[in-house]
Amino acid sequence: MVASPKPPTQHTLDILATSASQFTPDPADTERANRGLIATHETGLIEEGGRTVWDISRHDFVRESEVAPSSVHASLWHQARLNAVHGLFEVAPGLWQARGYDISNISFLAGDRGWVIIDPLTSEACARACLDLANAELGERPVTAVIYTHSHIDHFGGVRGVVDEAAVDAGEVQIIAPDQFMREAVFENVIAGPAMGRRAAY
């Protein structure tokens, strides 16, 4: 039996109403969140094997109103609206980032021989879709290296969506990771995984 959600108590509503009266969103936040946007995924729906992996429309409810519902902290609502901005962005000359198509961002650095990809997301399907978007908009390049900045799975889990294992084994693609990366990845995702899963569900 699944428990039905309960409405916030009056005490909570009073606290949220007070915080809303004291919060003024910075209109420049929206400009900054959209800065450098050059393209978006055609549908925002990423599927694999008939299964929906990512669907940007699930965030439509935060796009519908600038004003937070009475049950949501005004600053969190504002932040959620900024997080709902998605697409391929130019960050700096030669550096682009796809945002909003996973729980993390993937970056594309144009190297002399091809793409250096930084943090290839959580899922293969999302990483592949973002690489396809970058290639379509910026010109197709081979992937020559992948950098994992740290051991959280949303920063390396989608690597097979952007590189072929045979190419890595052949030395055609470098995988660059911090020292002790495998140890930390096991600790983070295997040993702590069940607790993290329960926390995520909660």
C-alpha positions in Angstrom: 0.0 0.0 0.0 1.4 3.4 -1.0 0.9 6.2 1.4 -0.9 9.3 0.1 1.0 12.5 0.4 -0.1 14.7 3.2 -0.6 18.5 2.8 1.7 20.8 4.8 0.7 21.8 8.2 -0.5 25.3 8.9 2.8 25.9 10.8 4.7 25.0 7.6 2.5 27.1 5.4 3.0 30.1 7.7 6.8 29.7 7.6 6.7 29.4 3.8 4.4 32.5 3.5 6.8 34.5 5.6 9.8 33.4 3.6 7.9 34.2 0.3 7.2 37.7 1.5 11.0 38.2 2.1 12.2 36.7 -1.1 12.8 38.7 -4.2 14.2 36.8 -7.2 17.0 38.4 -9.1 15.7 38.8 -12.7 19.3 38.5 -13.9 19.3 34.9 -12.7 17.1 33.9 -15.7 19.5 35.7 -18.1 22.5 33.9 -16.6 20.7 30.5 -16.8 20.0 31.1 -20.5 23.3 32.6 -21.4 25.1 30.9 -24.3 22.1 28.7 -25.2 22.5 27.6 -28.9 20.2 24.6 -29.2 17.9 22.3 -27.4 17.1 18.6 -27.8 14.4 18.3 -30.5 11.9 16.7 -28.2 13.4 16.6 -24.7 12.4 13.0 -24.6 15.3 10.5 -24.5 14.4 6.8 -24.8 16.2 3.5 -25.1 14.7 0.1 -25.8 11.2 1.5 -25.6 11.9 2.8 -22.1 11.8 6.5 -21.2 15.2 7.5 -19.7 14.7 11.2 -19.5 11.7 13.4 -20.2 12.2 17.2 -19.9 8.4 17.7 -20.0 8.2 16.3 -16.4 9.6 19.7 -15.3 6.8 21.6 -17.1 5.0 22.2 -13.9 7.7 24.6 -12.6 7.6 26.5 -15.9 3.9 27.3 -15.6 4.2 29.9 -12.9 6.9 32.3 -11.6 5.1 32.3 -8.2 5.7 29.4 -6.0 2.7 27.3 -4.7 2.0 28.0 -1.0 3.5 24.6 -0.2 6.9 25.3 -1.7 9.7 27.6 -0.5 9.9 30.6 -2.9 13.6 30.4 -3.4 13.5 26.6 -4.1 10.8 27.2 -6.7 12.9 29.9 -8.3 15.9 27.6 -8.3 13.8 24.8 -9.8 12.7 27.1 -12.7 16.4 27.9 -13.4 17.3 24.2 -13.3 14.5 23.5 -15.9 16.4 25.5 -18.5 17.9 22.9 -20.8 20.0 22.7 -23.9 23.5 23.0 -25.4 25.3 26.1 -24.1 28.5 27.8 -25.2 30.5 28.3 -22.0 33.7 29.7 -23.5 35.5 29.6 -26.9 35.9 25.9 -27.7 33.9 24.7 -24.6 30.2 23.8 -24.6 27.9 22.1 -22.0 24.7 20.2 -22.3 22.4 20.9 -19.3 19.0 19.5 -18.2 19.2 16.1 -19.8 20.3 14.1 -16.8 20.9 14.9 -13.1 24.3 16.4 -14.0 25.9 18.3 -16.9 28.2 17.0 -19.7 30.9 19.2 -21.2 32.5 19.1 -24.6 35.9 20.6 -25.2 37.1 20.9 -28.8 40.6 19.5 -28.9 43.0 19.3 -31.7 42.0 15.8 -32.7 38.4 15.7 -31.5 36.1 16.0 -28.5 37.4 15.8 -24.9 34.3 15.0 -22.9 34.0 15.9 -19.3 31.7 14.0 -17.0 29.5 11.8 -19.3 26.3 11.8 -17.2 24.5 8.9 -15.5 23.0 7.0 -18.4 24.3 5.9 -21.8 21.2 7.1 -23.6 21.4 10.6 -22.2 25.1 10.9 -22.8 24.6 9.7 -26.4 21.8 12.1 -27.0 23.9 15.0 -25.8 26.9 14.0 -27.9 24.5 13.7 -30.9 23.2 17.2 -30.2 26.8 18.6 -29.9 27.8 16.9 -33.2 24.7 18.1 -35.0 25.2 21.7 -33.9 28.9 22.1 -33.7 30.2 19.7 -36.4 30.9 16.0 -35.9 34.2 15.2 -34.1 35.6 11.9 -32.8 35.8 11.4 -29.1 39.5 11.3 -28.2 39.3 11.5 -24.4 36.9 11.4 -21.4 37.6 13.1 -18.1 35.9 12.0 -14.9 36.1 14.8 -12.4 35.1 12.6 -9.4 33.5 9.3 -8.4 29.8 10.2 -8.3 28.0 7.9 -10.8 26.3 10.9 -12.5 29.8 11.9 -13.7 30.8 8.7 -15.3 27.9 6.3 -15.6 27.0 7.2 -19.2 30.5 6.7 -20.6 29.5 3.9 -22.9 27.1 6.3 -24.6 30.1 8.4 -25.9 32.9 5.9 -26.3 33.4 2.4 -27.5 35.2 0.0 -25.1 37.2 -1.4 -28.0 38.5 2.1 -28.9 39.6 2.6 -25.3 41.3 -0.8 -25.2 43.1 0.1 -28.5 44.4 3.3 -27.0 42.3 5.5 -29.4 40.4 7.1 -26.5 41.9 8.1 -23.2 39.9 7.8 -20.0 41.3 10.3 -17.4 40.2 10.0 -13.7 41.5 11.1 -10.3 43.9 8.9 -8.4 42.1 6.1 -6.4 39.0 6.7 -8.6 37.9 3.0 -8.7 38.3 2.7 -4.9 36.1 5.7 -4.4 33.6 4.7 -7.0 33.1 1.3 -5.2 32.8 2.9 -1.8 30.3 5.5 -3.1 28.1 3.3 -5.3 28.4 -0.2 -4.0 29.1 0.0 -0.3 27.0 3.2 0.2 24.7 2.4 -2.7 21.8 0.8 -0.7 21.7 3.8 1.8 21.9 6.2 -1.1 19.0 4.4 -2.9 16.8 4.6 0.1 17.7 8.3 0.6 16.9 9.0 -3.1 13.5 7.3 -2.9 12.7 9.2 0.3 
